[in-house]
Every structure is written in C-alpha cells, then in structure tokens.
Amino acid sequence: MTPTSSASVFVRNTQAGDVDQIIDLCRRVYTTSMPWTEVQLHSHLSIFPQGQFVAIDSADNKVVGMASSLVVLWDDYEVNDNWRDFTDSGMFTNHDPEGHTLYGAEVMVDPTRQGKGIGKKIYAARRELTRSMGLLRIRAGARLRGYGKFKQQMSPEDYVLKVIRRDIGDPTLSFQLKQGFRVLGVVRDYLHHDEESMGHAALIEWVNHQLAARKDTYGRDPKFGKPRKKEDI
Ligand SMILES: CC(C)(COP(=O)(O)OP(=O)(O)OC[C@H]1O[C@@H](n2cnc3c(N)ncnc32)[C@H](O)[C@@H]1OP(=O)(O)O)[C@@H](O)C(=O)NCCC(=O)NCCS
C-alpha cells in the first residue's frame, strides 16, 4: 500500500475531538477563505451528529476528509436560495427532523489525498445515512469551481451542460456526477464570495430509489439529462 492510497481510510461520524483537525483541513483545502468556524462545527455536532462525517487514515489517525449535512423540509425553500439560507448561515439551526431531504453542506478531502477514492467513500456513507433514515434524496449546491476560467466564453448554464457532456471537467461537479447526482438547475448567487465559481453553483440531486415514487422525480428539466435509473448508485 502506498502512503497516498485510500485503502487505510475509513469513514465514521465526527466527534468533538476532531474539530481542531477539521479546522486545519479547511485551511489546507480553502487557502483564501475559511469555510467553517469552530462554533459552527460544534453546532452541527450538537444539532445533527449523525450527519457529520470524517474520513480517518487508520495509519496515523489523521483526518483526511470531512462532510457535513443537515435535513431540510424542501418546501420551506426556493430553488434559487443560497448557501446561507440552506444552512442558516452555517449553523444548521434550520435542521428539520420532519424533512425528507439530506442537504449536503460540505465535502472536502485533503489536497494531498484527492483523486484516490476518499470522496467516494464519504459519499457512500452519506447515501447509507440517507437510506437508513428513510430520506428521499440528497440535494446540494455544487459550486462550479472551474467556471471562472470560462466566464467570458459562456453562461454558467452552458458550462454545466458541457460538464454533463464531459466536454469540460469541473473539479466539483464532475466528481458529484460520478456519485450518481444529476443537475436540477443553476443557482447564480449561491456563494457570492467564491471567486473560482463567480458565486455560481449547480443544484444537484441524488434520489433514494428504494423509497422515491414517480412523483418525487417528476418535472426535472430534461435539458440537464435523463433522470437516473433505479439501478444507478
Ligand atoms: C470534490 C472532492 C471532495 C472529491 O474528493 P476526491 O477524494 O478527490 O474524489 P475521489 O478520488 O473519491 O473521486 C471519485 C470519482 O470522481 C472522479 N473525480 C474526482 N475529482 C474529479 C475531477 N476534478 N474531475 C473529474 N473527475 C473527478 C474520480 O475520477 C473518481 O471517478 P471513478 O469513480 O470513476 O474512479 C475533492 O476534490 C475536494 O475536496 N475538493 C475541494 C473542496 C470542494 O470543492 N468541495 C466541494 C464543495 S461544493
């Protein structure tokens, strides 16, 4: 096993003792701005501990990835709502146990360990949580990290279509599509201070086909591709 392999990495629920390492991880992943504060991370743990995950390398017990989620009642939101609305300014105090949607607020992997399957393991844990809680879906805003380079050439919608067709690879959306998500739409002011995406994100969805009925996937914009089949991950 090479030192950068993910074979020794496992995913478990986050504990309060992981927070310092998560803060360090945030600094390594987001070099120009800090996505989460210690107060917010502790708030997530006290409100919805099952939805918080870390990827740990068992070789040295170091945190090499994390994901944070909450449950929302989708009818309380508009599709164009932004990250602040969906996370109550990062505190998750809008977590609603009556909801049917797991909202993925964050996923990140140590930059020195990306591309080795750790993000995939984290998403497997998220899907397992969704199934075990009897939720219908996961939704998230995939910030369009590669869009800034194409902003003079095309709209964010055209950029997303090219990523879906694999004409362009996007560091976040290409990964999410491989995890079984499909695009529902493009949100123009999702994370307005994010320079890479110019604030834009794709609203994405993974459907729990064990539970979802036809009505739960009806009316998706066909522009973004066919709805996923039951046998997809
Ligand atoms: C997005 C992120 C979590 C992916 O984690 P990762 O551990 O690098 O991803 P994995 O190695 O598990 O990749 C899983 C699959 O996605 C694909 N993938 C990952 N990054 C990709 C990219 N930039 N372009 C195309 N495909 C990509 C892999 O090839 C792999 O495909 P496979 O299943 O066919 O082998 C990680 O790159 C990251 O932390 N990015 C910075 C933070 C971020 O932007 N988070 C999203 C916030 S919205």
The ligand as a Gaussian input file, in Angstrom:
#p B3LYP/6-31G(d) Opt

LIG

0 1
 C      -14.500000      17.228000      -4.625000
 C      -13.662000      16.332000      -3.715000
 C      -14.384000      16.179000      -2.373000
 C      -13.519000      14.949000      -4.381000
 O      -12.859000      14.052000      -3.472000
 P      -11.750000      13.015000      -4.011000
 O      -11.342000      12.163000      -2.890000
 O      -10.693000      13.762000      -4.725000
 O      -12.602000      12.178000      -5.081000
 P      -12.435000      10.622000      -5.433000
 O      -10.986000      10.333000      -5.596000
 O      -13.187000       9.799000      -4.449000
 O      -13.134000      10.556000      -6.843000
 C      -14.334000       9.813000      -7.096000
 C      -14.610000       9.830000      -8.565000
 O      -14.765000      11.189000      -9.012000
 C      -13.830000      11.482000     -10.034000
 N      -13.280000      12.834000      -9.845000
 C      -12.783000      13.363000      -8.708000
 N      -12.337000      14.611000      -8.939000
 C      -12.550000      14.829000     -10.277000
 C      -12.271000      15.900000     -11.146000
 N      -11.674000      17.023000     -10.724000
 N      -12.618000      15.804000     -12.448000
 C      -13.193000      14.672000     -12.928000
 N      -13.484000      13.604000     -12.142000
 C      -13.150000      13.690000     -10.846000
 C      -12.702000      10.461000      -9.861000
 O      -12.034000      10.244000     -11.077000
 C      -13.467000       9.245000      -9.397000
 O      -14.033000       8.600000     -10.505000
 P      -14.156000       6.974000     -10.569000
 O      -15.180000       6.625000      -9.510000
 O      -14.637000       6.712000     -11.934000
 O      -12.803000       6.441000     -10.248000
 C      -12.224000      16.907000      -3.512000
 O      -11.620000      17.087000      -4.757000
 C      -12.187000      18.209000      -2.745000
 O      -12.022000      18.220000      -1.529000
 N      -12.263000      19.375000      -3.416000
 C      -12.140000      20.668000      -2.748000
 C      -13.334000      21.016000      -1.896000
 C      -14.602000      21.143000      -2.719000
 O      -14.636000      21.801000      -3.744000
 N      -15.676000      20.534000      -2.226000
 C      -16.984000      20.608000      -2.852000
 C      -17.757000      21.736000      -2.234000
 S      -19.257000      22.038000      -3.176000

